[in-house]
Amino acid sequence: MSVEEHILEAVCSLPAGQQPFQSVKGLWAGLGVDLSAEDIDANQAEIWRNFPSDDL
């Protein structure tokens, strides 16, 4: 089953009147995740720190 089919199945199985999430924030709204702009910037800097590398 493809990803699209899984998503369609999940959306179709929602109870009547319940809408799917409208934003990415809705995906983790109930999980207590709190990301600040500084957290995101620090993670991006860490990920891209060694790019481009000399061995390319």
PyMOL Python script that loads the backbone (N, CA, C, O; Angstrom):
from pymol import cmd

cmd.read_pdbstr("""\
ATOM      1  N   MET A   1       0.845  -1.166   0.000  1.00  0.00           N
ATOM      2  CA  MET A   1       0.000   0.000   0.000  1.00  0.00           C
ATOM      3  C   MET A   1       0.899   1.240   0.000  1.00  0.00           C
ATOM      4  O   MET A   1       1.863   1.306   0.763  1.00  0.00           O
ATOM      5  N   SER A   2       0.590   2.211  -0.843  1.00  0.00           N
ATOM      6  CA  SER A   2       1.413   3.410  -0.958  1.00  0.00           C
ATOM      7  C   SER A   2       1.140   4.373   0.202  1.00  0.00           C
ATOM      8  O   SER A   2       0.168   4.217   0.941  1.00  0.00           O
ATOM      9  N   VAL A   3       2.000   5.348   0.342  1.00  0.00           N
ATOM     10  CA  VAL A   3       1.835   6.358   1.375  1.00  0.00           C
ATOM     11  C   VAL A   3       0.517   7.100   1.175  1.00  0.00           C
ATOM     12  O   VAL A   3      -0.210   7.361   2.133  1.00  0.00           O
ATOM     13  N   GLU A   4       0.220   7.433  -0.074  1.00  0.00           N
ATOM     14  CA  GLU A   4      -1.022   8.138  -0.369  1.00  0.00           C
ATOM     15  C   GLU A   4      -2.241   7.322   0.051  1.00  0.00           C
ATOM     16  O   GLU A   4      -3.204   7.870   0.588  1.00  0.00           O
ATOM     17  N   GLU A   5      -2.199   6.023  -0.191  1.00  0.00           N
ATOM     18  CA  GLU A   5      -3.306   5.148   0.189  1.00  0.00           C
ATOM     19  C   GLU A   5      -3.455   5.072   1.707  1.00  0.00           C
ATOM     20  O   GLU A   5      -4.573   5.041   2.221  1.00  0.00           O
ATOM     21  N   HIS A   6      -2.316   5.042   2.433  1.00  0.00           N
ATOM     22  CA  HIS A   6      -2.351   5.031   3.894  1.00  0.00           C
ATOM     23  C   HIS A   6      -2.976   6.318   4.425  1.00  0.00           C
ATOM     24  O   HIS A   6      -3.803   6.284   5.336  1.00  0.00           O
ATOM     25  N   ILE A   7      -2.578   7.445   3.854  1.00  0.00           N
ATOM     26  CA  ILE A   7      -3.121   8.730   4.297  1.00  0.00           C
ATOM     27  C   ILE A   7      -4.612   8.793   4.018  1.00  0.00           C
ATOM     28  O   ILE A   7      -5.393   9.191   4.883  1.00  0.00           O
ATOM     29  N   LEU A   8      -5.009   8.403   2.818  1.00  0.00           N
ATOM     30  CA  LEU A   8      -6.422   8.427   2.466  1.00  0.00           C
ATOM     31  C   LEU A   8      -7.231   7.532   3.399  1.00  0.00           C
ATOM     32  O   LEU A   8      -8.320   7.910   3.832  1.00  0.00           O
ATOM     33  N   GLU A   9      -6.710   6.361   3.706  1.00  0.00           N
ATOM     34  CA  GLU A   9      -7.400   5.447   4.618  1.00  0.00           C
ATOM     35  C   GLU A   9      -7.534   6.059   6.004  1.00  0.00           C
ATOM     36  O   GLU A   9      -8.587   5.951   6.633  1.00  0.00           O
ATOM     37  N   ALA A  10      -6.466   6.705   6.486  1.00  0.00           N
ATOM     38  CA  ALA A  10      -6.507   7.319   7.813  1.00  0.00           C
ATOM     39  C   ALA A  10      -7.508   8.467   7.855  1.00  0.00           C
ATOM     40  O   ALA A  10      -8.252   8.594   8.828  1.00  0.00           O
ATOM     41  N   VAL A  11      -7.542   9.294   6.832  1.00  0.00           N
ATOM     42  CA  VAL A  11      -8.477  10.417   6.797  1.00  0.00           C
ATOM     43  C   VAL A  11      -9.908   9.913   6.699  1.00  0.00           C
ATOM     44  O   VAL A  11     -10.801  10.447   7.357  1.00  0.00           O
ATOM     45  N   CYS A  12     -10.127   8.903   5.893  1.00  0.00           N
ATOM     46  CA  CYS A  12     -11.485   8.363   5.742  1.00  0.00           C
ATOM     47  C   CYS A  12     -11.983   7.684   7.014  1.00  0.00           C
ATOM     48  O   CYS A  12     -13.192   7.572   7.221  1.00  0.00           O
ATOM     49  N   SER A  13     -11.070   7.231   7.864  1.00  0.00           N
ATOM     50  CA  SER A  13     -11.479   6.557   9.093  1.00  0.00           C
ATOM     51  C   SER A  13     -11.752   7.523  10.242  1.00  0.00           C
ATOM     52  O   SER A  13     -12.159   7.090  11.320  1.00  0.00           O
ATOM     53  N   LEU A  14     -11.534   8.839  10.032  1.00  0.00           N
ATOM     54  CA  LEU A  14     -11.825   9.827  11.071  1.00  0.00           C
ATOM     55  C   LEU A  14     -13.318   9.864  11.355  1.00  0.00           C
ATOM     56  O   LEU A  14     -14.126   9.711  10.440  1.00  0.00           O
ATOM     57  N   PRO A  15     -13.688  10.064  12.598  1.00  0.00           N
ATOM     58  CA  PRO A  15     -15.108  10.198  12.918  1.00  0.00           C
ATOM     59  C   PRO A  15     -15.705  11.404  12.187  1.00  0.00           C
ATOM     60  O   PRO A  15     -15.004  12.373  11.894  1.00  0.00           O
ATOM     61  N   ALA A  16     -16.985  11.332  11.904  1.00  0.00           N
ATOM     62  CA  ALA A  16     -17.659  12.421  11.194  1.00  0.00           C
ATOM     63  C   ALA A  16     -17.496  13.725  11.970  1.00  0.00           C
ATOM     64  O   ALA A  16     -17.647  13.750  13.192  1.00  0.00           O
ATOM     65  N   GLY A  17     -17.193  14.786  11.270  1.00  0.00           N
ATOM     66  CA  GLY A  17     -17.030  16.091  11.883  1.00  0.00           C
ATOM     67  C   GLY A  17     -15.627  16.395  12.346  1.00  0.00           C
ATOM     68  O   GLY A  17     -15.325  17.551  12.643  1.00  0.00           O
ATOM     69  N   GLN A  18     -14.755  15.402  12.420  1.00  0.00           N
ATOM     70  CA  GLN A  18     -13.377  15.639  12.830  1.00  0.00           C
ATOM     71  C   GLN A  18     -12.541  15.874  11.582  1.00  0.00           C
ATOM     72  O   GLN A  18     -12.502  15.032  10.684  1.00  0.00           O
ATOM     73  N   GLN A  19     -11.879  17.009  11.529  1.00  0.00           N
ATOM     74  CA  GLN A  19     -11.079  17.376  10.373  1.00  0.00           C
ATOM     75  C   GLN A  19      -9.627  16.964  10.584  1.00  0.00           C
ATOM     76  O   GLN A  19      -9.147  16.946  11.718  1.00  0.00           O
ATOM     77  N   PRO A  20      -8.933  16.638   9.519  1.00  0.00           N
ATOM     78  CA  PRO A  20      -7.495  16.369   9.647  1.00  0.00           C
ATOM     79  C   PRO A  20      -6.763  17.656  10.030  1.00  0.00           C
ATOM     80  O   PRO A  20      -7.324  18.747   9.926  1.00  0.00           O
ATOM     81  N   PHE A  21      -5.537  17.528  10.462  1.00  0.00           N
ATOM     82  CA  PHE A  21      -4.750  18.682  10.868  1.00  0.00           C
ATOM     83  C   PHE A  21      -4.582  19.653   9.710  1.00  0.00           C
ATOM     84  O   PHE A  21      -4.391  19.240   8.566  1.00  0.00           O
ATOM     85  N   GLN A  22      -4.654  20.932  10.009  1.00  0.00           N
ATOM     86  CA  GLN A  22      -4.483  21.965   8.991  1.00  0.00           C
ATOM     87  C   GLN A  22      -3.042  22.449   8.921  1.00  0.00           C
ATOM     88  O   GLN A  22      -2.654  23.085   7.941  1.00  0.00           O
ATOM     89  N   SER A  23      -2.249  22.161   9.937  1.00  0.00           N
ATOM     90  CA  SER A  23      -0.862  22.601   9.938  1.00  0.00           C
ATOM     91  C   SER A  23       0.004  21.542  10.609  1.00  0.00           C
ATOM     92  O   SER A  23      -0.495  20.624  11.259  1.00  0.00           O
ATOM     93  N   VAL A  24       1.297  21.691  10.437  1.00  0.00           N
ATOM     94  CA  VAL A  24       2.242  20.765  11.062  1.00  0.00           C
ATOM     95  C   VAL A  24       2.181  20.898  12.582  1.00  0.00           C
ATOM     96  O   VAL A  24       2.389  19.915  13.294  1.00  0.00           O
ATOM     97  N   LYS A  25       1.901  22.091  13.085  1.00  0.00           N
ATOM     98  CA  LYS A  25       1.792  22.282  14.535  1.00  0.00           C
ATOM     99  C   LYS A  25       0.747  21.355  15.131  1.00  0.00           C
ATOM    100  O   LYS A  25       0.912  20.876  16.252  1.00  0.00           O
ATOM    101  N   GLY A  26      -0.331  21.097  14.392  1.00  0.00           N
ATOM    102  CA  GLY A  26      -1.382  20.225  14.884  1.00  0.00           C
ATOM    103  C   GLY A  26      -0.923  18.797  15.089  1.00  0.00           C
ATOM    104  O   GLY A  26      -1.530  18.066  15.872  1.00  0.00           O
ATOM    105  N   LEU A  27       0.130  18.379  14.408  1.00  0.00           N
ATOM    106  CA  LEU A  27       0.628  17.012  14.542  1.00  0.00           C
ATOM    107  C   LEU A  27       1.214  16.756  15.928  1.00  0.00           C
ATOM    108  O   LEU A  27       1.100  15.649  16.454  1.00  0.00           O
ATOM    109  N   TRP A  28       1.839  17.769  16.519  1.00  0.00           N
ATOM    110  CA  TRP A  28       2.437  17.568  17.832  1.00  0.00           C
ATOM    111  C   TRP A  28       1.824  18.453  18.913  1.00  0.00           C
ATOM    112  O   TRP A  28       2.438  18.664  19.959  1.00  0.00           O
ATOM    113  N   ALA A  29       0.636  18.966  18.676  1.00  0.00           N
ATOM    114  CA  ALA A  29      -0.012  19.880  19.619  1.00  0.00           C
ATOM    115  C   ALA A  29      -0.212  19.248  20.999  1.00  0.00           C
ATOM    116  O   ALA A  29      -0.041  19.933  22.007  1.00  0.00           O
ATOM    117  N   GLY A  30      -0.565  17.981  21.073  1.00  0.00           N
ATOM    118  CA  GLY A  30      -0.832  17.344  22.348  1.00  0.00           C
ATOM    119  C   GLY A  30       0.358  16.635  22.957  1.00  0.00           C
ATOM    120  O   GLY A  30       0.204  15.941  23.963  1.00  0.00           O
ATOM    121  N   LEU A  31       1.540  16.785  22.382  1.00  0.00           N
ATOM    122  CA  LEU A  31       2.702  16.042  22.854  1.00  0.00           C
ATOM    123  C   LEU A  31       3.611  16.839  23.778  1.00  0.00           C
ATOM    124  O   LEU A  31       4.582  16.298  24.306  1.00  0.00           O
ATOM    125  N   GLY A  32       3.309  18.108  23.976  1.00  0.00           N
ATOM    126  CA  GLY A  32       4.134  18.929  24.861  1.00  0.00           C
ATOM    127  C   GLY A  32       5.459  19.325  24.247  1.00  0.00           C
ATOM    128  O   GLY A  32       6.390  19.660  24.980  1.00  0.00           O
ATOM    129  N   VAL A  33       5.579  19.298  22.934  1.00  0.00           N
ATOM    130  CA  VAL A  33       6.808  19.695  22.255  1.00  0.00           C
ATOM    131  C   VAL A  33       6.824  21.208  22.141  1.00  0.00           C
ATOM    132  O   VAL A  33       5.851  21.809  21.688  1.00  0.00           O
ATOM    133  N   ASP A  34       7.917  21.822  22.547  1.00  0.00           N
ATOM    134  CA  ASP A  34       8.043  23.269  22.483  1.00  0.00           C
ATOM    135  C   ASP A  34       9.365  23.616  21.818  1.00  0.00           C
ATOM    136  O   ASP A  34      10.415  23.577  22.460  1.00  0.00           O
ATOM    137  N   LEU A  35       9.321  23.952  20.549  1.00  0.00           N
ATOM    138  CA  LEU A  35      10.520  24.307  19.798  1.00  0.00           C
ATOM    139  C   LEU A  35      10.565  25.813  19.603  1.00  0.00           C
ATOM    140  O   LEU A  35       9.597  26.428  19.155  1.00  0.00           O
ATOM    141  N   SER A  36      11.701  26.391  19.945  1.00  0.00           N
ATOM    142  CA  SER A  36      11.869  27.819  19.722  1.00  0.00           C
ATOM    143  C   SER A  36      12.645  28.025  18.428  1.00  0.00           C
ATOM    144  O   SER A  36      13.241  27.090  17.894  1.00  0.00           O
ATOM    145  N   ALA A  37      12.632  29.233  17.940  1.00  0.00           N
ATOM    146  CA  ALA A  37      13.396  29.565  16.735  1.00  0.00           C
ATOM    147  C   ALA A  37      14.889  29.329  16.991  1.00  0.00           C
ATOM    148  O   ALA A  37      15.618  28.923  16.086  1.00  0.00           O
ATOM    149  N   GLU A  38      15.336  29.580  18.213  1.00  0.00           N
ATOM    150  CA  GLU A  38      16.745  29.369  18.554  1.00  0.00           C
ATOM    151  C   GLU A  38      17.107  27.884  18.507  1.00  0.00           C
ATOM    152  O   GLU A  38      18.194  27.527  18.053  1.00  0.00           O
ATOM    153  N   ASP A  39      16.204  27.017  18.974  1.00  0.00           N
ATOM    154  CA  ASP A  39      16.433  25.572  18.913  1.00  0.00           C
ATOM    155  C   ASP A  39      16.582  25.117  17.468  1.00  0.00           C
ATOM    156  O   ASP A  39      17.484  24.345  17.142  1.00  0.00           O
ATOM    157  N   ILE A  40      15.708  25.591  16.619  1.00  0.00           N
ATOM    158  CA  ILE A  40      15.741  25.212  15.203  1.00  0.00           C
ATOM    159  C   ILE A  40      17.024  25.717  14.564  1.00  0.00           C
ATOM    160  O   ILE A  40      17.679  24.975  13.832  1.00  0.00           O
ATOM    161  N   ASP A  41      17.395  26.969  14.828  1.00  0.00           N
ATOM    162  CA  ASP A  41      18.622  27.533  14.262  1.00  0.00           C
ATOM    163  C   ASP A  41      19.859  26.756  14.716  1.00  0.00           C
ATOM    164  O   ASP A  41      20.756  26.494  13.916  1.00  0.00           O
ATOM    165  N   ALA A  42      19.906  26.389  15.992  1.00  0.00           N
ATOM    166  CA  ALA A  42      21.052  25.637  16.513  1.00  0.00           C
ATOM    167  C   ALA A  42      21.145  24.266  15.859  1.00  0.00           C
ATOM    168  O   ALA A  42      22.239  23.817  15.517  1.00  0.00           O
ATOM    169  N   ASN A  43      20.010  23.596  15.682  1.00  0.00           N
ATOM    170  CA  ASN A  43      20.025  22.279  15.043  1.00  0.00           C
ATOM    171  C   ASN A  43      20.432  22.372  13.577  1.00  0.00           C
ATOM    172  O   ASN A  43      21.188  21.531  13.090  1.00  0.00           O
ATOM    173  N   GLN A  44      19.941  23.377  12.875  1.00  0.00           N
ATOM    174  CA  GLN A  44      20.324  23.551  11.474  1.00  0.00           C
ATOM    175  C   GLN A  44      21.816  23.827  11.362  1.00  0.00           C
ATOM    176  O   GLN A  44      22.476  23.290  10.473  1.00  0.00           O
ATOM    177  N   ALA A  45      22.353  24.652  12.243  1.00  0.00           N
ATOM    178  CA  ALA A  45      23.786  24.947  12.220  1.00  0.00           C
ATOM    179  C   ALA A  45      24.601  23.684  12.459  1.00  0.00           C
ATOM    180  O   ALA A  45      25.631  23.482  11.816  1.00  0.00           O
ATOM    181  N   GLU A  46      24.152  22.835  13.376  1.00  0.00           N
ATOM    182  CA  GLU A  46      24.865  21.589  13.657  1.00  0.00           C
ATOM    183  C   GLU A  46      24.816  20.635  12.468  1.00  0.00           C
ATOM    184  O   GLU A  46      25.815  20.007  12.120  1.00  0.00           O
ATOM    185  N   ILE A  47      23.649  20.537  11.855  1.00  0.00           N
ATOM    186  CA  ILE A  47      23.496  19.626  10.719  1.00  0.00           C
ATOM    187  C   ILE A  47      24.369  20.049   9.544  1.00  0.00           C
ATOM    188  O   ILE A  47      25.012  19.214   8.908  1.00  0.00           O
ATOM    189  N   TRP A  48      24.390  21.342   9.262  1.00  0.00           N
ATOM    190  CA  TRP A  48      25.109  21.841   8.086  1.00  0.00           C
ATOM    191  C   TRP A  48      26.553  22.227   8.378  1.00  0.00           C
ATOM    192  O   TRP A  48      27.239  22.727   7.487  1.00  0.00           O
ATOM    193  N   ARG A  49      27.031  22.013   9.590  1.00  0.00           N
ATOM    194  CA  ARG A  49      28.385  22.447   9.990  1.00  0.00           C
ATOM    195  C   ARG A  49      29.462  21.892   9.058  1.00  0.00           C
ATOM    196  O   ARG A  49      30.377  22.633   8.697  1.00  0.00           O
ATOM    197  N   ASN A  50      29.396  20.660   8.667  1.00  0.00           N
ATOM    198  CA  ASN A  50      30.444  20.037   7.859  1.00  0.00           C
ATOM    199  C   ASN A  50      30.093  19.957   6.377  1.00  0.00           C
ATOM    200  O   ASN A  50      30.687  19.163   5.648  1.00  0.00           O
ATOM    201  N   PHE A  51      29.146  20.759   5.922  1.00  0.00           N
ATOM    202  CA  PHE A  51      28.760  20.726   4.524  1.00  0.00           C
ATOM    203  C   PHE A  51      29.209  22.003   3.852  1.00  0.00           C
ATOM    204  O   PHE A  51      28.986  23.057   4.448  1.00  0.00           O
ATOM    205  N   PRO A  52      29.796  22.029   2.722  1.00  0.00           N
ATOM    206  CA  PRO A  52      30.233  20.858   1.971  1.00  0.00           C
ATOM    207  C   PRO A  52      31.555  20.333   2.541  1.00  0.00           C
ATOM    208  O   PRO A  52      32.388  21.095   3.033  1.00  0.00           O
ATOM    209  N   SER A  53      31.713  19.057   2.461  1.00  0.00           N
ATOM    210  CA  SER A  53      32.948  18.471   2.965  1.00  0.00           C
ATOM    211  C   SER A  53      33.969  18.380   1.837  1.00  0.00           C
ATOM    212  O   SER A  53      33.621  18.495   0.662  1.00  0.00           O
ATOM    213  N   ASP A  54      35.202  18.177   2.196  1.00  0.00           N
ATOM    214  CA  ASP A  54      36.294  18.154   1.212  1.00  0.00           C
ATOM    215  C   ASP A  54      36.293  16.888   0.371  1.00  0.00           C
ATOM    216  O   ASP A  54      36.927  16.853  -0.684  1.00  0.00           O
ATOM    217  N   ASP A  55      35.595  15.847   0.815  1.00  0.00           N
ATOM    218  CA  ASP A  55      35.666  14.571   0.099  1.00  0.00           C
ATOM    219  C   ASP A  55      34.624  14.454  -1.022  1.00  0.00           C
ATOM    220  O   ASP A  55      34.472  13.377  -1.600  1.00  0.00           O
ATOM    221  N   LEU A  56      33.917  15.517  -1.334  1.00  0.00           N
ATOM    222  CA  LEU A  56      32.949  15.446  -2.430  1.00  0.00           C
ATOM    223  C   LEU A  56      33.608  15.673  -3.755  1.00  0.00           C
ATOM    224  O   LEU A  56      32.940  15.647  -4.789  1.00  0.00           O
TER     225      LEU A  56
END
""", "prot")
cmd.dss("prot")
cmd.show_as("cartoon", "prot")
cmd.util.cbc("prot")
cmd.orient("prot")
